[in-house]
């Protein structure tokens, strides 16, 4: 939370974390690795999606989406290997792929790697990840 709160590129993510009532959880001891979508990543979603998810009746759905972006442990980019799967806090898995020196989480490119915080690592990504359920 501390890194996202200080980033002008993550205001939508911070609003979503607050809307899903996850501030305390993500500010906890950790360690966590957070795959953090930028404002531009949220802007790629269909019109009205973010606004709909921020409604109080959709808090559970928003929480599932956001916790799909979090894995236990402190993983730097060098720790992410082609073909690796990571279990998310939400319960599903993410797949890592490395192509032409770029690292992807599912189909989302890590654009800024290894942002260190007091309770883990943030990997900035360019697309919002969607759980299957």
N, C-alpha and C positions, 0 to 999 in steps of 0.2 A: 504494500500500500504506500509506503513512504516514497518509493521511486515513482510510481504512477501519479501520486498526488503532486509531485514536483515537475511533472512533464506536461508541456502544453500539447503534446501529441496524444495524450491519453485521457483527456477530460471525459470523453464518452465512457471509457472503461471505468473511471472512478465513479461517475454517476451511476453506472450499472451495478458496480460493487455495493454502493450505498443502497440502491434500490432493492438489491437481493439480500440485504442485511448480512453481508459477508465481511464487513470491515474488521470486526473483532477477530474472526477466523483467520483472515489473510494477514493480519497484523500479529498473529500469534507466533509462538516460538519457532515453528518450522523444524528443520529447513524445508523449503518448498522451491520448486522450479515453476515459474509462471510463464506461460506463453501468452504474451500480452499484445492483443490486437491494438493497432493505432486507431485514431479517429478516422483516417482514410479507409481502414479495413471495415469499420462499422458502416461507413458511407457506401460501401459496395453492396450492402444488404438491400433487399427490395424496399421501396419507399414505405414508410410507416412501421417497419419492423421494430426498430429501436423504441419508438414511442409506444408501441403496443406492449413490448416486453417490460417497459418501465411502469406499466399500470400495476397497481397493488394486487389485482387478481391474478397476475402472471408472475408473481414473485418466485414461486416454486420452479416454473419453467426457466426463468432467468437464472436462478441459482444453479440449475442443472447445466445450463450452457456455460456459465462462468467456471464452475468447478471442473468442467471438462477441459479447461485450459490449465489445470494445476496438477502437478505430480509431486509426490513426496520425495524429498532428497534435494540436494544441491547439484544440479547437472550443468556443467559448462558445455559449450559447443563441442569441444574436443572429446567429451564423454558420449556424444550422440553419434551412433554408428549406423551405417546403411543397413536397413532391414530390421533394426531394433524396434521393439514395441515397448511402450510405457503405459502402465496402468494409472489412470487419472484418479483424482480424489472422487470424482463423480462415479467411477466404477468401470467405465469403458476404457478402451486402449487407444493410444495414438501410435501412428507408425512413422518412424524416422526414415528419410531417404536422403542420400547425398548424391548430387548430380553436378558435374562440372565445378566442383569446389563449393557449391551452394548446399546448405542444409535446409531440408523441408520437414515440417511437422504436418502429417497428412499431405495436403497440397499447398500449405502455407509456407512461404519463404521466411526464414529467420533473417531479418534485415539489420538488426542491431543485436549482436550476441553479448552474452556474459555481463549484464548489468548487475553488479553485486549490491546486495542490501544486507541488513542486519540479520534477516531470517531466510536468506536464500539467494536465488539467481533469477533474474528476469531475462527472457529471450523475447525480443520484440519481433512480432510477426505481422505480415501484411494482409491477412485474411482472418475473419472470425471462423473458428472451428465449430462444427456442428455435430453434436452427438447423434447417434442413430435412433435413440429412443427419447 
